[in-house]
Amino acid sequence: MNRYFEHLSFDSAFRQLTICPVLAISLFASSIILDSTCCLRTPSNIANQIAAAATNHSSDFNVHKQKMATAAVASQPPMPTGPVTAPTFKPIINNAATKRKLEKAEFDPKQHLAYKEPESILSMENIGYSKDTGVSPMAVSQPFKLFSDECIQKFRDEVLSEETVKNCSRESTLAACQVRGYAPRYAPFIHDAWHSEETLSIISKIAGVDLIPCMDYEVGHVNISVKSGQQAADERAAVEREQKSYAEDEGIAGCPWEDDKPVVGWHNDSYPFVCVTMLSDCTDMVGGETALRKPNGEIMKVRGPQMGCAVVMQGRYITHQALRALGAQERITMVTSFRPKSPFLADDSVLTTVRGISDLSELYYEFGRYRLEIMEERIRAQLKKLRDRHDAGKKTDTKALKAFLEESERFIRHTNTEMVPEEDVVPGEQPEMDFPNEKLPTPQTESEDEREAKRARTQ
């Protein structure tokens, strides 16, 4: 976000505001326009919007207890080029923790976990992939309760703290506002929650393989989407109109009142598994599903999680996208990436979607370290086999040794390839897949004659 901070003079604005600094992110995210080429554009007067909003801010505005409105998406109006009137809406993201020093809290599994098993877990074969795809037969779980409300509030406190936001905010071509690379320095509670043995046991059981966080830099990556109260109200009205039209038509016209536009475009994750956790109240939220692309091109949806709930997915091997959530003033999701605990299982991690939104020095250090640690464990195991075979008076298994060395070459070459030189990395770039003619499944549109025939049959 550096170029936007310079453009908007965020540091200056923060010093003048008496509200929490995270308001800057809420207004920033809600004011971003994504054009047809997925290039981010930010209005030059956003700093004035932030300052104006300060006069309307209520310090006791508690988003955690607010009941949010439903809605369907209304296209964002063009940003004005002249003077901007002071917005009358209150900031949706407002945590008291941003104005005070965070109280130290320790993660307690008995207190902060509220696990309930998912209703079902889809396998790779269920969605059309070979059972040998990936490192586990598991594809994606249905949403399940994972964390208590108290735990989620502590997550929000750390993620939306002034230090975290000012030092770890990012924006990209794939998502408007992100916070990442903050644990454990700014978020020890979040770090401990995702490294807890009890948490890892739950995630691993669902995934069907023992997992650990890929690296600290990828613990608790957060995507933030916010909008004004008026935008949410407009969305709600749009949903009601479309639902009414659909009901009056008895579904005959095929009115697609569910939104099919993504908030995050088609992509494969950089790491084998992800656990996506909802940090917002989704009581009246419409949409927000994850769309999965099957190998044959068909699309299926998996419903999004509620607050404190999570979804586990083998996202490295499944092309997917996050659909927009309608009607809610905020949608904050936390994504933690995992890899197999065993160094002897495949690690197909890449850095494709994370290079442009990361501190490359820290990312490359952690990526290089864990990949070398895997290589170290594999070499030690192979060396033991070699010695044991020789000590037992057996001939050297040249074929097996050469196979190990060839695989090691591929592993090291892949590690090297992913560490693209800093000068060649485009800041903010997160590549997405292009399926230009693809639409999510909606009721099939029929001709007027076909509709008349159906009306006659129903009468």
N, C-alpha and C positions, 0 to 999 in steps of 0.2 A: 504493500500500500504506500510505499515511500513517495511515489510521485503524486499521489492524491493528498497525502499529508502536507507536502510542500505546497500544493495547489490551494488547499483549503485552510492552511495555517491552523491545523488542529491543535497544536500545542498552545498557540495563542488563545484559541477559543476555549480550551479547557481552563486556562487560568482565569478567564472572565466569567465562566459559568459557575453557578452555585449548585447545579444539578450534577448527577453522576456522569462520568465521562462516557459511559457506555451508550448514552443517548446519541453521541456522535455516530456510533456504529448503527444504531437503529435508523436514524435519519439518512445516513450514508447508504445503507442497504436498500431502504425504501425509495431512495431517489435515483438509484442506478437504473439505466435503461439498457436492455439487451437488444441490439439491432439484429437484422437478419443474418449477419455474419458472426454473431456471438461475440462482437467486440463491445467492451464496456465503455459507456459514456457517462460522465458525471457532470451535472450542471454546475456552472461556476459560482452560483449564488448559494451553494449549500451551507457555507459558513454562516451566512445571514439567517438561514432557516434554523440552524442550531441555536444561535444566539436568541432569535425570536422565540423559539420554543421554551427557552429558559424561563421567560416571564409567565408562562402558562403551566409550569411544572408543579405538581403537587407532591410534596415529599413523602406523603403517606400512601402514595399509589402503590398497591401491592399486587404485582402481576401474578404471584404464585396462587392467590386466592380468587383472582378475577375469572368470571365465566365468560369465555370468548364466544363471539358470534359466528354462525355458519355463513357460508357464502360460496358462490361460483365466481370464477375469475372474470374481472372486468378489465379490459385492456387499459394500461397505464396511459394517462393523457400526456400530450407533449409538454415538456418542461418550459415554463415561460422564459422569455429572453429579457424582459424588463424587470422593474422592481417587484419584489415578492412580498405579499401581505403576510403578516405573522400567522403561522398555522395555529389553529385553535385546539388541535388534538393533543392529548397528553402522551408522553413517551411511554411505549409499552414495556421496554426493558429498563427496569429501575430497581436495583437491589441496594438495600441499605449497606450491604457489604462493600459497595464501591466507594462509600464515603468514610469508611473507618478501616482500621487495621483488622484484618481477618482474625477471628479467634481460632486458635490452634485446635484442631479436632482430629481424632484418630479414628480410622475406619474400624468398625466393630461388626463382623459378619452377622452376629446374632441380632444386632440392632438395625443394621443398614441393608441387609439382604432380605428380600421378601419373595423368594423364588416360588413360582408355580410352573409346573411342567407345561410346555406348549401342547396345544390340542393335537397337532400333527407335525410331522417333519417330512418334507418332500425329498426324495432321493434324486440323484442325477438321472437315473433311468426314468423317473416319473415325468421329467421335463424334456425327455428326448435325447439325453446325452448317454454315452457309453458308461457303464458302471466303472470302467477303469479311468475315466476322466478325473483329473485332480488327485488329491491325496486321501480322499475319503468318499464313500458312496453317497454321503449326505450332500444335498444341494442347498436347501433353505428351510428354515423353520417358520411356523406361524408365530405371531407375536406372543410373548410370554412375559409375565411379571418377573422382574429381576431385582429392582432396588426399591426401598421404602421411600415414601414422600420426603422424609427427613433427609435421607441420603441425596435425593435429587436436588433438594434445596441447597445442600452443601456443595454439590457439583456446580450449581448455578452461581453460588457465591464466589467460588474460585475462578470459574470461567469468565464471569462478568466483572471481576475486580479490576480496578484501575490499572494496576501493574500488568496484569495479563493482557488486557485489551491494548494498552499502549505499546507493549513490547512484542506481542505475538499475533497481531491481526494481519490477515492477508486477504487479497482478492484475486480472482482469476477469471479466465474465459469460460470456465465450467460452472462456477458458483460465485455469487456476488460478494459474500462476506464469510470469511473463515477465520478461526482461531486455532493455532496448532503450535506444537513444539514448546509447550509451556510447563510440562511436568517432568520432573518433580519440583523444579525451582520455584514456580509460582503456584503450584497446585499439588502439595504433598498428599492431601486426602484423596484426590482423584488417582494419583499414582498408586497409592496403597490399595485402593479399591480394585483396580484392575490387575494388581499383582498378588492379591489375596489368594491363598490356596483354595478357599471355598469358592470364590468367584471362578477361578480357573477350572475347578472341578466341574462346575455347572456348564460352562462354555464347552469344555472338552467332551462331556457326556453327550451334549446335543450334536456336536460336530462329528462324533464318532472317532476321534483321534485326540491324543494328548496335545494341547496347544499352550503356547506362551505368547505374550505380546512380542511383536516383531522387534521393536526397539522402543525406548522411552519416547523418542521424538514422535512416534505414531500413536501414543496413548492419548485418548480423548480428543482427537481431531473434531472440531465443532463447526457445523454449518449453520449460519444464522440468516433467517429471512424474516423481515418485519414490514409492516405497512400501517398506515394510519387507520383510525377508527372509521373514517368516511369510506376508505377503500374497502374495508371489511364489510361495511353496510351495503355498499354497491354490489359486492360479490354475493352477499346474502340475497339481495333483491333479484339478481340475475339467476341464481339457483332456483328461487321460488317461481320465477316466470317459466323457466325451462321445465321444472317438475310439473307445474300446472299444465303446460302445453302437452307434455308427455302423457299425463293422466287423462286429459280430455280427449287426446287422440288414441287412447288405449294402446299406446305404443306402436300404432300402425305406421306412423310417418317415420319412425326410427329416429326420434329426436335424441341426439347424444348429449344429454344434460350433464354427464360426467366429463370433467375437463381431461384433455389428453395431451396437454402441453407440459414438458418436463421442467423442473427446477434445476435438475442436474442431467445433462445429456447422456446419450448412450456411451457406455464405457465398460471396460473391465478394470477391476481394482488392481492395484500394484502388488498386493500381498494375498496369500492364499485364502485367508478367512477374515471376515469382518463381523463385528457385533455392533449393530446400530441401536442406540438407546435414545428414547424421546425425553427431552428435558422440558417440554412445554405442555400446557393443559390442552388436550385435544378433544374435550367433551363435545363441542359442536362443530368440529373441523370436518370439512368435506374434502375427500380426495387424500392425497399424501401417500398413495400406494407406491410400491416398487414394481416396475414393469420388467419382466424377464423375457429375453428373446431366445426362443428355442432354436435348435440347429436348423430346423426346416423353415425358419423365418416367422413362425407363428409367435404371437405375443400373449403372455399371461400375466395377470396381476396378483401380487401378494399384498394383503392389506397392511397398512402402516401401524406401528405400535402406538399405544396410549402412553401418557406420562408415567415414567418409571418402568415401562415395558421395553423389550428389546427383540431384535430379530438377528439370528445368526445365519450367515450366508457364505458359501464358498465362492466369493465374488471374483477371485482371480480367473476363474474358468467359465463364468457365466456373464454374458453381455447383459447389462441392465441399465435402468435409469430411474431416477426419483421423480415422481409426478408432483405437480404443484398441489399444495394444500390450500383450500379455499375458505375464506370467511374468517379465519383466525388472524389476529393482529401480529402474532409471532409464531415461528416454527423454528425451534432450536434442537438439532439432533447432534448426538455425540457418536463418533465412529472410532472404534478401537480395532486396530489390525493385529492379526495373529498369524503365527507360523507353527509348523510341527515342532514339538519339543525335542523329538529324536533327531540327532544330526544325520541319521542314516536314511531318513525319508527325503523325498524330493523337496527342494526349495526353489520354486519358480518365480520368486519375487523379482519385480522390476521396479524402476523408479520413474516410469513414464509419466504418471499422473501427479507426481509429487515434487519433481525437481523444481518446477517453476514457482512453487509456493513455499519453498523451504529455505532455511539457512543452510546453504550447501556445505559449509564447513562442518556443521554439526551432523547433518544428514549423512554425508559421506563417511564421517568418523564412525557413526553408529552402524551404518550399513556395512562398511568395510570390516569393522571389528567383529560383528556377529558372523559374517561370511567366513572370515579367517578362523574364527573359533570352530565353526562347523568343519572346515577343512582340517584344522588341527586334530579334532576328535576322529575324523575319518582316517587320517594318516597314522595316528597312534594305534587305532584298531587294526589297520592293514599291516603295520610294522609288527604287531604282536602275532598276527597270523603267520607272517613270514618267518619270524624267529621260532615260533612253536613248531612249525612244519620242519624247519631245519634241525631243531634240537631233537625231533622225533625220528631223525634219520630219513626223512622223506625227500623226494626230489622237489625242486622249486617248481611251483605251478606258474610257469611263464605266461601262459594264456590269461590266467586270472589276474596276475600282476599287471600285465600290459592293459587289460581292460580297466583296472582301477586307475592307472595313470592317465589313460585316455579320458575317462570320466572326470578326473581331477583337472585335466587341461580345459575341458568344456566349462567346468564350474568356475575356474579362475578367469577364463576368457569372458564368461558372462558377467562376472563381478566387475571386471575392468570395463567392459562395454557400457554398463549402466552408469558408471561414474564419468559422465560427460564433463569435459572441461568447463569451468565456471563461465568463461567468456562466450561459450556456445549455447548457454542456457538462456531462454527467453523468459524474463520475469513475468509471472502471472499466467504462463501458458499451461493449460491442462488439456491435452488432446482428447477429442471425443470422436466416436465413430459416426460416419455419415451414411444414413439410410434415407435418401431424399424422398422416396415415394412411400415411406412407411407410415402407417397410421395405426393407432391402437384400436382394438376391436370395438366397434359400436354397432348398435342394431342396424341391419342392412336397409339401405334406402330403396324404396320400391317405386314403381311407376304409378301414375294417377289411376290407371285402370286396375292395377293390382290392389291399390288401397280401397277403391270403390267396391271391388269384389269382396274384400275382407269385411268392410262395413256392412255389406248386404248379409253376409253370413252371420255376423254378430247380432244383427237385428232379427 
